[in-house]
Amino acid sequence: MASGRTATGAAQGQYSGLAALGASPHPPRPPRCRSCPAPRSTAFDVEPSAAQGAADGDEPLLLRAVKGQAVERPPVWMMRQAGRYMKAYQDLCVKHPTFRERSENTDLAVEISLQPWEAFRPDGVILFSDILTPLPGMNIPFDIVKGKGPIIHEPIRTMEQVDALTPLDSDKTCPFVGEALRSLRSAVGNEAAVLGFVGAPFTLASYIVEGGSSRNYTHMKRLAFGSPEVLKALLQKLANNVAEYVKYQADCGAQAVQIFDSWASSLSPADFDVFAGPYIKQIIDSTRETHPQLPIILYISGSGGLLERMAACNPDVISIDHSVDMADALKRIGTGFAVQGNLDPGILFGSHKVIEERILDVIKAVKSQGVRHIMNLGHGVLPGTPEDNVRHYFEVAKSVQHGI
């Protein structure tokens, strides 16, 4: 993607000196997605086309919007759009009760990913998966227990355990991800962009060190401030592997990839600069070396205190959490990035009128600054959200014209 973005605040220009972290050169990559096609070439230097729908031969609306081409409206999708609020998904869970079966069986993952596509026709179709999916390929077994969430039975808290982690060969250890992405590309064609996603190193490390979800991150903080060399070694291995996982997804059909750093807001801004930001930046920089045309979206939940630091990571798209006023966010990060978001998912429990008003508020706030925009929620859609309200969300967002 084109460089030259600007960000306001003291975070500008951070994370350029990864050598200070002891970052090692990337090891040779294993062959990726041997059963998948070579990366699709996309012309970033094409002239903006007249506003029109995605006809045969056009790229999906979401990609054109991110590139700054003339588009008829902001593209729209929503985080967690495939999943538990949909009756079709609930019915499927009765037959296939474990999350890992649903996410690691290619046919099921594709079916679930396409459920919201068939119901609402979003402009982005995101793979149904989990950020922990690649961990077994790094020698980190895990399970997902209903009612408890992810469980890692042998948390990693020593250098010896870190040394035992292995380079990720995605095509060998999670080929179902590549197969599902190929199938999704075939199913939606150019009508929508196929999105992959990964977990950021700090969030993955939080699960790995804590042994699962946590409220206070006691073990993680003890490692960060008692044995930082161990945590940094873990983060470095995760960064190398996540970068390869991003590239694998791109090679197998993902047209954009979102990085989720769900727990980074548990860090102070100063500690984000040490334990999170540099490793996100490394993943983005590494991906751009081999896949310069792949848009990368960065999302951090509860990121109000980290916006300038997200900008310093230099993604293509900054996904804005709903805890931040969109106009304020744009003042803080500048106008050189595309932005995503940021409707409060709780609004989808409201009336159709309220939903429409709030969607227009978000779109107008971004449009007033002339910034590229992907309409989305500020967090994942909540369980129990009425499907009819989700349908209304998409209908309203897709009916908006840039003339508002």
Phi, psi and omega per residue, in radians:
M1 nan 2.763 -3.118
A2 -1.151 2.501 3.122
S3 -1.691 -2.889 3.086
G4 1.567 0.327 3.110
R5 -1.292 2.718 3.092
T6 -2.125 2.579 3.086
A7 -2.388 2.449 3.121
T8 -1.483 2.828 3.042
G9 1.684 3.011 -3.040
A10 -1.221 -0.280 -3.092
A11 -1.308 -0.207 -3.083
Q12 -1.023 2.296 3.074
G13 1.463 0.087 3.123
Q14 -1.270 2.947 2.969
Y15 1.180 0.351 3.121
S16 -1.513 -0.322 -3.060
G17 -1.832 1.187 -3.109
L18 -1.183 -0.321 3.104
A19 -1.071 -0.488 3.131
A20 -1.149 -0.357 3.112
L21 -1.513 -0.105 -3.006
G22 1.360 0.468 -3.106
A23 -1.149 2.230 -3.136
S24 -1.529 2.699 3.052
P25 -1.054 2.622 3.129
H26 -1.138 2.296 3.072
P27 -1.208 2.825 3.096
P28 -0.974 2.385 -3.118
R29 -1.379 2.425 2.993
P30 -1.214 2.757 3.080
P31 -0.982 2.397 -3.076
R32 -1.934 2.450 2.990
C33 0.797 1.039 -3.055
R34 -1.050 -0.440 3.138
S35 -1.605 -0.003 -3.057
C36 -1.808 2.782 3.132
P37 -1.228 2.843 3.062
A38 -1.127 2.768 -3.139
P39 -0.945 2.388 -3.137
R40 -1.336 2.288 3.110
S41 -1.347 2.295 3.074
T42 -2.185 2.280 -3.035
A43 -1.494 1.875 3.135
F44 -1.413 -0.202 -3.067
D45 -1.763 0.257 3.121
V46 -1.250 2.680 3.104
E47 -1.270 2.498 3.089
P48 -0.986 2.328 -3.128
S49 -1.553 2.844 3.040
A50 -1.123 2.608 -3.118
A51 -1.056 2.152 3.122
Q52 -2.852 2.881 3.122
G53 -1.242 2.987 -3.100
A54 -1.378 1.592 3.070
A55 -1.441 3.027 3.125
D56 -0.982 2.316 3.104
G57 1.631 -0.315 3.085
D58 -1.435 2.677 3.007
E59 -1.375 2.790 3.104
P60 -1.036 2.643 -3.108
L61 -0.946 -0.722 -3.091
L62 -1.053 -0.759 -3.140
L63 -1.169 -0.716 -3.141
R64 -1.126 -0.651 3.129
A65 -1.160 -0.753 -3.137
V66 -1.097 -0.620 -3.132
K67 -1.310 -0.188 -3.127
G68 1.543 0.221 3.069
Q69 -1.276 2.782 3.103
A70 -1.164 2.171 3.135
V71 -2.265 2.717 -3.042
E72 -1.358 -0.379 -3.125
R73 -2.897 2.877 3.027
P74 -1.182 2.380 3.015
P75 -1.146 2.775 -3.077
V76 -2.465 2.369 2.886
W77 -2.632 -3.067 3.042
M78 -2.584 2.510 3.136
M79 -1.105 2.469 -3.070
R80 1.064 0.531 -3.100
Q81 -1.187 -0.409 3.037
A82 -1.727 2.048 3.106
G83 2.695 -2.553 -2.726
R84 -1.209 -0.264 3.105
Y85 -1.397 -0.244 -3.069
M86 -1.600 2.336 3.124
K87 -1.099 -0.645 3.123
A88 -1.047 -0.646 3.111
Y89 -1.240 -0.740 3.128
Q90 -1.058 -0.702 3.110
D91 -1.127 -0.702 3.132
L92 -1.145 -0.605 -3.138
C93 -1.117 -0.471 3.110
V94 -1.122 -0.681 -3.136
K95 -1.434 -0.490 -3.085
H96 -2.285 1.473 -2.898
P97 -1.320 -0.294 -3.075
T98 -1.743 2.433 -3.101
F99 -1.092 -0.699 -3.094
R100 -1.178 -0.575 3.037
E101 -1.112 -0.789 -3.107
R102 -1.141 -0.611 -3.063
S103 -1.613 -0.320 -3.061
E104 -1.940 0.010 2.970
N105 -1.694 2.091 -3.006
T106 -0.965 -0.850 -3.079
D107 -1.089 -0.724 3.140
L108 -1.195 -0.755 -3.141
A109 -1.058 -0.700 3.124
V110 -1.181 -0.800 -3.140
E111 -1.016 -0.782 -3.121
I112 -1.190 -0.719 3.117
S113 -1.046 -0.592 -3.073
L114 -1.528 -0.188 -3.137
Q115 -1.008 -0.852 3.096
P116 -1.242 -0.474 3.071
W117 -1.105 -0.794 -3.132
E118 -1.203 -0.512 -3.086
A119 -1.501 -0.655 -2.937
F120 -2.226 -0.222 -3.098
R121 0.918 1.023 3.044
P122 -1.185 2.873 3.128
D123 -1.495 -0.135 3.026
G124 -2.300 2.329 3.088
V125 -2.013 1.897 -3.063
I126 -1.659 2.447 3.139
L127 -1.062 2.329 3.007
F128 -1.383 1.968 -3.077
S129 -2.808 -2.788 3.119
D130 -2.524 2.604 -3.138
I131 -1.147 -0.359 -3.133
L132 -1.508 -0.096 -3.045
T133 -0.891 -0.713 -3.104
P134 -1.380 -0.089 -3.021
L135 -1.050 -0.741 3.116
P136 -0.995 -0.534 3.092
G137 -1.239 -0.139 3.065
M138 -1.864 0.165 -3.102
N139 1.297 0.634 3.080
I140 -2.225 1.573 3.127
P141 -1.178 2.611 3.070
F142 -2.634 2.919 3.040
D143 -2.439 2.808 3.047
I144 -2.103 2.009 -3.049
V145 -1.816 2.230 -3.129
K146 -1.014 2.259 -3.140
G147 1.543 -0.259 -3.137
K148 -2.082 -0.472 -3.101
G149 1.526 -2.740 -3.079
P150 -1.172 2.436 3.076
I151 -2.246 2.179 3.008
I152 -1.968 1.914 -2.937
H153 -1.253 -0.401 3.101
E154 -2.176 1.444 3.134
P155 -1.000 2.600 -3.095
I156 -1.758 2.070 -3.078
R157 -2.466 0.110 3.139
T158 -2.252 2.800 3.123
M159 -1.154 -0.577 3.113
E160 -1.091 -0.692 3.103
Q161 -1.196 -0.680 3.093
V162 -1.081 -0.735 -3.125
D163 -1.085 -0.425 -3.101
A164 -1.423 -0.133 3.120
L165 -1.228 2.578 -3.023
T166 -1.986 2.689 3.018
P167 -1.075 2.553 -3.086
L168 -1.516 2.214 2.959
D169 -1.987 1.593 -2.995
S170 -1.050 -0.667 -3.077
D171 -1.170 -0.446 -3.140
K172 -1.526 -0.697 -2.982
T173 -1.750 -0.392 3.058
C174 -2.478 1.027 -3.117
P175 -1.113 -0.407 3.140
F176 -1.077 -0.458 3.097
V177 -1.170 -0.846 3.116
G178 -1.119 -0.710 3.135
E179 -1.114 -0.717 -3.135
A180 -1.152 -0.716 3.130
L181 -1.104 -0.729 3.094
R182 -1.057 -0.757 -3.122
S183 -1.137 -0.683 3.128
L184 -1.137 -0.723 3.102
R185 -1.051 -0.709 3.132
S186 -1.164 -0.646 -3.050
A187 -1.283 -0.686 -3.024
V188 -1.750 -0.246 3.136
G189 0.980 -2.333 3.117
N190 -1.683 0.149 -3.127
E191 -1.299 -0.366 3.113
A192 -2.675 2.775 3.060
A193 -1.534 2.399 3.053
V194 -1.546 2.205 -3.054
L195 -1.945 2.309 2.942
G196 -1.776 3.045 3.076
F197 -2.740 2.772 3.135
V198 -2.487 2.809 2.989
G199 -1.588 2.503 3.092
A200 -1.314 2.729 -3.084
P201 -0.960 -0.740 -3.093
F202 -1.128 -0.750 -3.141
T203 -1.161 -0.755 3.070
L204 -1.045 -0.772 -3.140
A205 -1.095 -0.601 3.126
S206 -1.055 -0.781 3.072
Y207 -1.136 -0.754 -3.043
I208 -1.157 -0.700 -3.100
V209 -1.393 -0.723 -3.122
E210 -1.311 -0.439 -3.058
G211 1.554 0.129 -3.135
G212 2.759 -2.748 3.104
S213 -1.227 2.761 -3.096
S214 -2.643 2.637 3.037
R215 -1.644 -0.684 -3.014
N216 -1.934 -0.177 3.108
Y217 0.969 0.756 -3.051
T218 -1.071 -0.839 -3.120
H219 -1.165 -0.671 -3.141
M220 -1.121 -0.781 3.130
K221 -1.189 -0.645 3.103
R222 -1.094 -0.694 3.131
L223 -1.226 -0.753 -3.097
A224 -1.085 -0.707 -3.017
F225 -1.852 -0.077 3.068
G226 -1.924 -0.673 3.124
S227 -2.366 1.120 -3.042
P228 -1.067 -0.465 -3.139
E229 -1.150 -0.549 3.100
V230 -1.225 -0.816 -3.133
L231 -1.122 -0.720 3.139
K232 -1.128 -0.640 3.094
A233 -1.139 -0.701 3.089
L234 -1.132 -0.805 3.141
L235 -1.072 -0.653 -3.142
Q236 -1.156 -0.742 3.106
K237 -1.134 -0.701 3.107
L238 -1.133 -0.716 3.130
A239 -1.054 -0.781 3.115
N240 -1.052 -0.774 -3.091
N241 -1.260 -0.680 3.127
V242 -1.148 -0.672 3.083
A243 -1.024 -0.736 3.114
E244 -1.176 -0.599 3.133
Y245 -1.196 -0.670 3.049
V246 -1.037 -0.833 -3.098
K247 -1.134 -0.673 3.089
Y248 -1.054 -0.804 3.139
Q249 -1.083 -0.710 3.114
A250 -1.112 -0.743 -3.140
D251 -1.107 -0.480 -3.080
C252 -1.700 0.089 3.004
G253 2.269 -0.234 3.118
A254 -1.129 2.262 -3.113
Q255 -1.699 -0.183 2.983
A256 -2.740 2.701 -3.132
V257 -2.320 2.310 3.093
Q258 -1.789 2.324 3.048
I259 -1.699 2.141 3.088
F260 -1.787 2.092 2.985
D261 -2.003 1.290 -2.937
S262 -1.078 -0.560 -3.020
W263 -1.902 0.136 -3.098
A264 -1.135 -0.433 3.138
S265 -1.251 -0.096 3.020
S266 -1.320 -0.186 3.118
L267 -1.608 2.581 2.930
S268 -1.196 2.759 3.104
P269 -0.956 -0.689 -3.139
A270 -1.133 -0.675 3.140
D271 -1.345 -0.489 2.988
F272 -1.005 -0.666 -3.134
D273 -1.134 -0.328 -3.114
V274 -1.775 -0.784 -2.937
F275 -1.868 -0.080 -3.097
A276 -2.316 -1.071 -3.032
G277 -0.914 -0.855 -3.095
P278 -1.061 -0.567 -3.097
Y279 -1.375 -0.598 3.003
I280 -1.081 -0.813 -3.128
K281 -1.054 -0.677 3.128
Q282 -1.095 -0.734 3.122
I283 -1.092 -0.791 -3.123
I284 -1.114 -0.798 -3.128
D285 -1.122 -0.731 -3.141
S286 -1.114 -0.731 3.137
T287 -1.125 -0.700 -3.109
R288 -1.161 -0.432 3.106
E289 -1.111 -0.614 -3.060
T290 -1.934 -0.421 -3.088
H291 -2.331 1.119 -3.031
P292 -1.124 -0.301 -3.099
Q293 -1.693 0.094 -3.122
L294 -1.547 2.004 3.074
P295 -1.184 2.346 3.106
I296 -2.049 2.208 3.141
I297 -1.809 2.371 3.102
L298 -2.025 2.207 3.115
Y299 -2.223 2.302 3.019
I300 -2.274 2.172 3.115
S301 -1.255 2.371 -3.137
G302 1.145 0.745 -2.935
S303 -1.614 0.252 -3.065
G304 -0.923 -0.637 -3.128
G305 -1.509 0.030 -3.001
L306 -2.151 0.130 -3.006
L307 -1.012 -0.800 3.140
E308 -1.102 -0.580 3.136
R309 -1.313 -0.562 3.001
M310 -1.089 -0.740 3.115
A311 -1.090 -0.631 3.131
A312 -1.142 -0.387 3.062
C313 -1.277 -0.297 3.025
N314 1.102 0.850 2.994
P315 -1.302 3.034 3.045
D316 -1.398 -0.594 -3.100
V317 -2.310 2.290 3.030
I318 -1.807 2.086 -3.134
S319 -1.558 2.074 -2.997
I320 -1.606 2.204 3.090
D321 -1.182 2.623 -3.079
H322 -1.281 -0.101 3.078
S323 -1.342 -0.110 -3.093
V324 -1.980 2.349 3.014
D325 -1.158 2.282 -3.042
M326 -1.053 -0.732 3.139
A327 -1.082 -0.713 3.105
D328 -1.147 -0.699 3.124
A329 -1.036 -0.755 -3.118
L330 -1.165 -0.591 3.063
K331 -1.121 -0.608 -3.047
R332 -1.427 -0.606 -3.084
I333 -1.734 -0.176 -3.079
G334 1.494 3.137 -3.045
T335 -1.890 0.209 -3.095
G336 -1.498 -0.147 3.135
F337 -1.811 2.679 2.810
A338 -1.332 2.617 3.112
V339 -2.158 2.724 3.124
Q340 -2.240 2.516 3.079
G341 2.088 -2.781 -0.138
N342 -2.411 0.877 -3.138
L343 -1.150 2.307 3.045
D344 -1.045 2.132 -3.120
P345 -1.070 -0.385 3.097
G346 -1.152 -0.392 3.106
I347 -1.054 -0.478 -3.109
L348 -1.249 -0.046 2.973
F349 -1.582 -0.083 -3.071
G350 -1.548 -2.950 3.141
S351 -1.322 2.831 3.092
H352 -1.044 -0.636 3.136
K353 -1.117 -0.786 3.135
V354 -1.122 -0.737 3.119
I355 -1.023 -0.819 -3.133
E356 -1.091 -0.773 -3.119
E357 -1.074 -0.751 -3.077
R358 -1.253 -0.624 3.068
I359 -1.077 -0.803 -3.137
L360 -1.125 -0.621 3.092
D361 -1.038 -0.792 -3.129
V362 -1.121 -0.845 -3.083
I363 -1.105 -0.714 3.129
K364 -1.149 -0.670 -3.136
A365 -1.080 -0.695 3.136
V366 -1.306 -0.764 -3.103
K367 -1.063 -0.612 -3.101
S368 -1.088 -0.375 3.134
Q369 -1.772 0.040 3.119
G370 1.149 0.563 -3.058
V371 -1.763 2.483 3.054
R372 -1.117 2.458 -2.942
H373 -2.490 2.379 2.916
I374 -1.993 2.059 3.111
M375 -1.251 2.295 -3.113
N376 -2.781 3.092 2.996
L377 -1.468 2.918 3.062
G378 -1.515 -0.055 3.104
H379 -2.824 3.079 3.134
G380 -1.156 2.621 3.093
V381 -1.035 2.465 -2.990
L382 -1.527 2.580 3.034
P383 -1.011 2.486 3.132
G384 1.513 -0.073 3.098
T385 -1.085 2.256 -3.140
P386 -1.082 2.296 -3.138
E387 -1.073 -0.574 3.137
D388 -1.130 -0.594 3.100
N389 -1.268 -0.602 3.033
V390 -1.105 -0.750 3.102
R391 -1.044 -0.731 -3.141
H392 -1.141 -0.691 3.080
Y393 -0.942 -0.860 -3.126
F394 -1.190 -0.716 -3.126
E395 -1.085 -0.757 -3.132
V396 -1.152 -0.850 -3.099
A397 -1.087 -0.619 -3.125
K398 -1.402 -0.248 3.116
S399 -1.583 -0.185 -3.120
V400 -1.203 2.405 3.018
Q401 -1.927 2.660 -3.100
H402 -1.192 -0.049 3.111
G403 -1.444 0.015 -3.117
I404 -1.091 nan nan
